[in-house]
Amino acid sequence: MLVLSNREFNARSDAFIVCGITADLSNEAYSILIDKSDLARGRLPAPSRIKVSRVATLLQSLAVHTVGHLKPEALARARKELFALL
């Protein structure tokens, strides 16, 4: 899952706003392809696709650990797709 909500929201809420990440590389509308070069830190085991059309909330207590952090450019691409959806 990619956390979309900002730190201020996260500090005041018991949930994150997230979207899905999958290893299914099918070119679906409102999704972006990412690979390890898109991470500022962490590890991505395989090229993946962020599906911004799959928005949900996730209780913070259910988040087990952080896998990585996207570079600002990759996060900006995901946000651009999300805004295109809206």
DRENTORKOL-3810 file (N, C-alpha, C; in nm, 4 decimals):
REM DRENTORKOL-3810
@n.u->0.0839; n.v->-0.1181; n.w->0.0000; ca.u->0.0000; ca.v->0.0000; ca.w->0.0000; c.u->0.0882; c.v->0.1242; c.w->0.0000
@n.u->0.0436; n.v->0.2231; n.w->-0.0723; ca.u->0.1091; ca.v->0.3531; ca.w->-0.0720; c.u->0.0251; c.v->0.4463; c.w->0.0136
@n.u->0.0852; n.v->0.5054; n.w->0.1150; ca.u->0.0134; ca.v->0.6007; ca.w->0.1996; c.u->0.0051; c.v->0.7336; c.w->0.1247
@n.u->-0.1169; n.v->0.7790; n.w->0.1017; ca.u->-0.1416; ca.v->0.9048; ca.w->0.0313; c.u->-0.1619; c.v->1.0211; c.w->0.1276
@n.u->-0.2136; n.v->0.9924; n.w->0.2453; ca.u->-0.2452; ca.v->1.0986; ca.w->0.3406; c.u->-0.1172; c.v->1.1602; c.w->0.3963
@n.u->-0.1271; n.v->1.2896; n.w->0.4288; ca.u->-0.0091; ca.v->1.3600; ca.w->0.4780; c.u->0.0123; c.v->1.3376; c.w->0.6282
@n.u->0.1257; n.v->1.3809; n.w->0.6771; ca.u->0.1620; ca.v->1.3576; ca.w->0.8179; c.u->0.0645; c.v->1.4223; c.w->0.9141
@n.u->0.0151; n.v->1.5410; n.w->0.8800; ca.u->-0.0799; ca.v->1.6103; ca.w->0.9681; c.u->-0.2072; c.v->1.5270; c.w->0.9830
@n.u->-0.2614; n.v->1.4787; n.w->0.8720; ca.u->-0.3801; ca.v->1.3940; ca.w->0.8779; c.u->-0.3505; c.v->1.2674; c.w->0.9576
@n.u->-0.2383; n.v->1.2038; n.w->0.9290; ca.u->-0.2029; ca.v->1.0793; ca.w->0.9956; c.u->-0.1882; c.v->1.0962; c.w->1.1466
@n.u->-0.1388; n.v->1.2119; n.w->1.1899; ca.u->-0.1221; ca.v->1.2376; ca.w->1.3329; c.u->-0.2563; c.v->1.2561; c.w->1.4037
@n.u->-0.3582; n.v->1.2966; n.w->1.3309; ca.u->-0.4894; ca.v->1.3244; ca.w->1.3906; c.u->-0.5915; c.v->1.2138; c.w->1.3690
@n.u->-0.5516; n.v->1.1111; n.w->1.2969; ca.u->-0.6448; ca.v->1.0056; ca.w->1.2606; c.u->-0.5926; c.v->0.8708; c.w->1.3065
@n.u->-0.6833; n.v->0.7744; n.w->1.3147; ca.u->-0.6404; ca.v->0.6372; ca.w->1.3457; c.u->-0.6210; c.v->0.5556; c.w->1.2187
@n.u->-0.6353; n.v->0.6222; n.w->1.1023; ca.u->-0.6241; ca.v->0.5511; ca.w->0.9749; c.u->-0.5373; c.v->0.6290; c.w->0.8774
@n.u->-0.4802; n.v->0.5574; n.w->0.7823; ca.u->-0.4105; ca.v->0.6157; ca.w->0.6688; c.u->-0.5047; c.v->0.6111; c.w->0.5490
@n.u->-0.4890; n.v->0.7040; n.w->0.4558; ca.u->-0.5536; ca.v->0.6930; ca.w->0.3254; c.u->-0.4473; c.v->0.6335; c.w->0.2334
@n.u->-0.4808; n.v->0.5218; n.w->0.1705; ca.u->-0.3816; ca.v->0.4458; ca.w->0.0944; c.u->-0.4353; c.v->0.4106; c.w->-0.0442
@n.u->-0.3456; n.v->0.3654; n.w->-0.1308; ca.u->-0.3855; ca.v->0.3031; ca.w->-0.2561; c.u->-0.3002; c.v->0.1787; c.w->-0.2763
@n.u->-0.3467; n.v->0.0937; n.w->-0.3641; ca.u->-0.2833; ca.v->-0.0356; ca.w->-0.3824; c.u->-0.1572; c.v->-0.0318; c.w->-0.4658
@n.u->-0.0677; n.v->-0.1260; n.w->-0.4373; ca.u->0.0510; ca.v->-0.1515; ca.w->-0.5181; c.u->0.0490; c.v->-0.3001; c.w->-0.5516
@n.u->0.0747; n.v->-0.3330; n.w->-0.6773; ca.u->0.0689; ca.v->-0.4720; ca.w->-0.7205; c.u->0.1870; c.v->-0.5063; c.w->-0.8108
@n.u->0.2211; n.v->-0.6332; n.w->-0.8131; ca.u->0.3238; ca.v->-0.6818; ca.w->-0.9059; c.u->0.2634; c.v->-0.7143; c.w->-1.0421
@n.u->0.1310; n.v->-0.7047; n.w->-1.0554; ca.u->0.0637; ca.v->-0.7227; ca.w->-1.1842; c.u->0.0932; c.v->-0.5980; c.w->-1.2676
@n.u->0.1718; n.v->-0.6126; n.w->-1.3711; ca.u->0.2175; ca.v->-0.4977; ca.w->-1.4489; c.u->0.1241; c.v->-0.4579; c.w->-1.5621
@n.u->0.0047; n.v->-0.5160; n.w->-1.5667; ca.u->-0.0928; ca.v->-0.4791; ca.w->-1.6702; c.u->-0.1153; c.v->-0.3291; c.w->-1.6676
@n.u->-0.1148; n.v->-0.2683; n.w->-1.7842; ca.u->-0.1300; ca.v->-0.1238; ca.w->-1.7939; c.u->-0.2751; c.v->-0.0848; c.w->-1.7730
@n.u->-0.3117; n.v->-0.0659; n.w->-1.6497; ca.u->-0.4480; ca.v->-0.0277; ca.w->-1.6120; c.u->-0.4566; c.v->0.1239; c.w->-1.6035
@n.u->-0.5707; n.v->0.1783; n.w->-1.6403; ca.u->-0.5914; ca.v->0.3230; ca.w->-1.6284; c.u->-0.5707; c.v->0.3660; c.w->-1.4839
@n.u->-0.5186; n.v->0.4859; n.w->-1.4675; ca.u->-0.4955; ca.v->0.5455; ca.w->-1.3362; c.u->-0.3996; c.v->0.4608; c.w->-1.2519
@n.u->-0.2911; n.v->0.4231; n.w->-1.3160; ca.u->-0.1857; ca.v->0.3509; ca.w->-1.2452; c.u->-0.0515; c.v->0.3942; c.w->-1.3017
@n.u->0.0527; n.v->0.3780; n.w->-1.2217; ca.u->0.1867; ca.v->0.4103; ca.w->-1.2696; c.u->0.2802; c.v->0.2944; c.w->-1.2388
@n.u->0.3742; n.v->0.2747; n.w->-1.3282; ca.u->0.4741; ca.v->0.1714; ca.w->-1.3129; c.u->0.5890; c.v->0.2265; c.w->-1.2288
@n.u->0.6352; n.v->0.1474; n.w->-1.1316; ca.u->0.7510; ca.v->0.1866; ca.w->-1.0515; c.u->0.8482; c.v->0.0688; c.w->-1.0446
@n.u->0.9750; n.v->0.1031; n.w->-1.0210; ca.u->1.0752; ca.v->0.0002; ca.w->-0.9968; c.u->1.1696; c.v->0.0525; c.w->-0.8891
@n.u->1.2755; n.v->-0.0228; n.w->-0.8621; ca.u->1.3638; ca.v->0.0136; ca.w->-0.7507; c.u->1.4265; c.v->0.1516; c.w->-0.7677
@n.u->1.4395; n.v->0.1998; n.w->-0.8894; ca.u->1.4967; ca.v->0.3334; ca.w->-0.9105; c.u->1.4025; c.v->0.4444; c.w->-0.8642
@n.u->1.2753; n.v->0.4124; n.w->-0.8401; ca.u->1.1781; ca.v->0.5117; ca.w->-0.7936; c.u->1.1762; c.v->0.5249; c.w->-0.6419
@n.u->1.2553; n.v->0.4437; n.w->-0.5716; ca.u->1.2576; ca.v->0.4492; ca.w->-0.4258; c.u->1.3701; c.v->0.5379; c.w->-0.3767
@n.u->1.3367; n.v->0.6239; n.w->-0.2799; ca.u->1.4380; ca.v->0.7041; ca.w->-0.2123; c.u->1.5122; c.v->0.6168; c.w->-0.1120
@n.u->1.4390; n.v->0.5252; n.w->-0.0511; ca.u->1.4996; ca.v->0.4262; ca.w->0.0382; c.u->1.4053; c.v->0.3080; c.w->0.0508
@n.u->1.4613; n.v->0.1968; n.w->0.0895; ca.u->1.3827; ca.v->0.0755; ca.w->0.1027; c.u->1.4109; c.v->-0.0198; c.w->-0.0115
@n.u->1.3272; n.v->-0.1205; n.w->-0.0214; ca.u->1.3473; ca.v->-0.2263; ca.w->-0.1206; c.u->1.2150; c.v->-0.2616; c.w->-0.1873
@n.u->1.2174; n.v->-0.2667; n.w->-0.3178; ca.u->1.1031; ca.v->-0.3110; ca.w->-0.3967; c.u->1.1452; c.v->-0.4416; c.w->-0.4637
@n.u->1.0844; n.v->-0.5540; n.w->-0.4255; ca.u->1.1320; ca.v->-0.6827; ca.w->-0.4744; c.u->1.1189; c.v->-0.7026; c.w->-0.6253
@n.u->1.0266; n.v->-0.6338; n.w->-0.6885; ca.u->1.0048; ca.v->-0.6496; ca.w->-0.8328; c.u->0.9388; c.v->-0.5224; c.w->-0.8850
@n.u->0.9512; n.v->-0.4970; n.w->-1.0143; ca.u->0.8746; ca.v->-0.3856; ca.w->-1.0711; c.u->0.7275; c.v->-0.4014; c.w->-1.0322
@n.u->0.6638; n.v->-0.2901; n.w->-1.0063; ca.u->0.5268; ca.v->-0.2926; ca.w->-0.9553; c.u->0.4463; c.v->-0.1796; c.w->-1.0172
@n.u->0.3178; n.v->-0.1822; n.w->-0.9912; ca.u->0.2283; ca.v->-0.0788; ca.w->-1.0412; c.u->0.1475; c.v->-0.0231; c.w->-0.9244
@n.u->0.1502; n.v->0.1094; n.w->-0.9099; ca.u->0.0666; ca.v->0.1770; ca.w->-0.8112; c.u->-0.0679; c.v->0.2014; c.w->-0.8765
@n.u->-0.1726; n.v->0.1514; n.w->-0.8148; ca.u->-0.3084; ca.v->0.1656; ca.w->-0.8692; c.u->-0.3831; c.v->0.2700; c.w->-0.7876
@n.u->-0.3756; n.v->0.3948; n.w->-0.8342; ca.u->-0.4378; ca.v->0.5030; ca.w->-0.7586; c.u->-0.5894; c.v->0.4985; c.w->-0.7651
@n.u->-0.6446; n.v->0.4170; n.w->-0.8520; ca.u->-0.7902; ca.v->0.4021; ca.w->-0.8564; c.u->-0.8402; c.v->0.3111; c.w->-0.7446
@n.u->-0.7507; n.v->0.2504; n.w->-0.6706; ca.u->-0.7856; ca.v->0.1605; ca.w->-0.5602; c.u->-0.7568; c.v->0.2302; c.w->-0.4262
@n.u->-0.8320; n.v->0.3352; n.w->-0.3976; ca.u->-0.8141; ca.v->0.4133; ca.w->-0.2751; c.u->-0.8941; c.v->0.3502; c.w->-0.1621
@n.u->-0.8327; n.v->0.3459; n.w->-0.0429; ca.u->-0.8979; ca.v->0.2868; ca.w->0.0739; c.u->-0.8423; c.v->0.3520; c.w->0.1992
@n.u->-0.8990; n.v->0.3169; n.w->0.3120; ca.u->-0.8412; ca.v->0.3553; ca.w->0.4398; c.u->-0.7873; c.v->0.2298; c.w->0.5071
@n.u->-0.6817; n.v->0.2482; n.w->0.5836; ca.u->-0.6177; ca.v->0.1382; ca.w->0.6551; c.u->-0.5915; c.v->0.1849; c.w->0.7973
@n.u->-0.6441; n.v->0.1114; n.w->0.8939; ca.u->-0.6163; ca.v->0.1463; ca.w->1.0330; c.u->-0.4660; c.v->0.1454; c.w->1.0559
@n.u->-0.4164; n.v->0.2509; n.w->1.1184; ca.u->-0.2732; ca.v->0.2595; ca.w->1.1421; c.u->-0.2226; c.v->0.1420; c.w->1.2258
@n.u->-0.3065; n.v->0.0906; n.w->1.3135; ca.u->-0.2657; ca.v->-0.0217; ca.w->1.3982; c.u->-0.2417; c.v->-0.1490; c.w->1.3168
@n.u->-0.2935; n.v->-0.1553; n.w->1.1936; ca.u->-0.2744; ca.v->-0.2725; ca.w->1.1086; c.u->-0.1507; c.v->-0.2620; c.w->1.0194
@n.u->-0.0906; n.v->-0.1446; n.w->1.0141; ca.u->0.0304; ca.v->-0.1262; ca.w->0.9335; c.u->0.1471; c.v->-0.1908; c.w->1.0079
@n.u->0.2029; n.v->-0.2949; n.w->0.9495; ca.u->0.3066; ca.v->-0.3737; ca.w->1.0167; c.u->0.4426; c.v->-0.3060; c.w->1.0103
@n.u->0.4845; n.v->-0.2647; n.w->0.8911; ca.u->0.6130; ca.v->-0.1981; ca.w->0.8766; c.u->0.6185; c.v->-0.1203; c.w->0.7450
@n.u->0.7180; n.v->-0.0358; n.w->0.7345; ca.u->0.7404; ca.v->0.0419; ca.w->0.6137; c.u->0.8367; c.v->-0.0339; c.w->0.5236
@n.u->0.8007; n.v->-0.0488; n.w->0.3988; ca.u->0.8859; ca.v->-0.1197; ca.w->0.3031; c.u->0.9828; c.v->-0.0226; c.w->0.2364
@n.u->0.9359; n.v->0.0987; n.w->0.2115; ca.u->1.0219; ca.v->0.1962; ca.w->0.1456; c.u->0.9540; c.v->0.3308; c.w->0.1329
@n.u->1.0269; n.v->0.4236; n.w->0.0742; ca.u->0.9758; ca.v->0.5583; ca.w->0.0494; c.u->1.0019; c.v->0.5933; c.w->-0.0958
@n.u->0.8989; n.v->0.6427; n.w->-0.1628; ca.u->0.9142; ca.v->0.6860; ca.w->-0.3014; c.u->0.9934; c.v->0.8149; c.w->-0.3098
@n.u->1.0659; n.v->0.8299; n.w->-0.4186; ca.u->1.1293; ca.v->0.9576; ca.w->-0.4485; c.u->1.0183; c.v->1.0589; c.w->-0.4777
@n.u->1.0436; n.v->1.1860; n.w->-0.4527; ca.u->0.9406; ca.v->1.2884; ca.w->-0.4778; c.u->0.8839; c.v->1.2842; c.w->-0.6193
@n.u->0.9680; n.v->1.2541; n.w->-0.7183; ca.u->0.9215; ca.v->1.2509; ca.w->-0.8565; c.u->0.8193; c.v->1.1391; c.w->-0.8779
@n.u->0.8432; n.v->1.0232; n.w->-0.8189; ca.u->0.7503; ca.v->0.9109; ca.w->-0.8335; c.u->0.6200; c.v->0.9396; c.w->-0.7601
@n.u->0.6298; n.v->0.9995; n.w->-0.6418; ca.u->0.5094; ca.v->1.0362; ca.w->-0.5678; c.u->0.4290; c.v->1.1399; c.w->-0.6456
@n.u->0.4971; n.v->1.2335; n.w->-0.7084; ca.u->0.4279; ca.v->1.3348; ca.w->-0.7902; c.u->0.3545; c.v->1.2699; c.w->-0.9073
@n.u->0.4135; n.v->1.1676; n.w->-0.9697; ca.u->0.3452; ca.v->1.0951; ca.w->-1.0782; c.u->0.2195; c.v->1.0261; c.w->-1.0264
@n.u->0.2276; n.v->0.9657; n.w->-0.9077; ca.u->0.1102; ca.v->0.8989; ca.w->-0.8496; c.u->0.0010; c.v->1.0013; c.w->-0.8190
@n.u->0.0400; n.v->1.1137; n.w->-0.7620; ca.u->-0.0593; ca.v->1.2177; ca.w->-0.7309; c.u->-0.1232; c.v->1.2726; c.w->-0.8575
@n.u->-0.0443; n.v->1.2882; n.w->-0.9624; ca.u->-0.0988; ca.v->1.3373; ca.w->-1.0905; c.u->-0.2056; c.v->1.2420; c.w->-1.1421
@n.u->-0.1800; n.v->1.1119; n.w->-1.1339; ca.u->-0.2806; ca.v->1.0124; ca.w->-1.1767; c.u->-0.4042; c.v->1.0191; c.w->-1.0891
@n.u->-0.3845; n.v->1.0369; n.w->-0.9590; ca.u->-0.4987; ca.v->1.0470; ca.w->-0.8675; c.u->-0.5835; c.v->1.1686; c.w->-0.9010
@n.u->-0.5203; n.v->1.2827; n.w->-0.9232; ca.u->-0.5954; ca.v->1.4035; ca.w->-0.9564; c.u->-0.6661; c.v->1.3901; c.w->-1.0904
@n.u->-0.6060; n.v->1.3184; n.w->-1.1846; ca.u->-0.6715; ca.v->1.2941; ca.w->-1.3142; c.u->-0.7978; c.v->1.2113; c.w->-1.2947
@n.u->-0.7948; n.v->1.1236; n.w->-1.1981; ca.u->-0.9102; ca.v->1.0385; ca.w->-1.1684; c.u->-1.0252; c.v->1.1208; c.w->-1.1102
@n.u->-0.9921; n.v->1.2206; n.w->-1.0326; ca.u->-1.0939; ca.v->1.3027; ca.w->-0.9667; c.u->-1.1518; c.v->1.4034; c.w->-1.0638
END
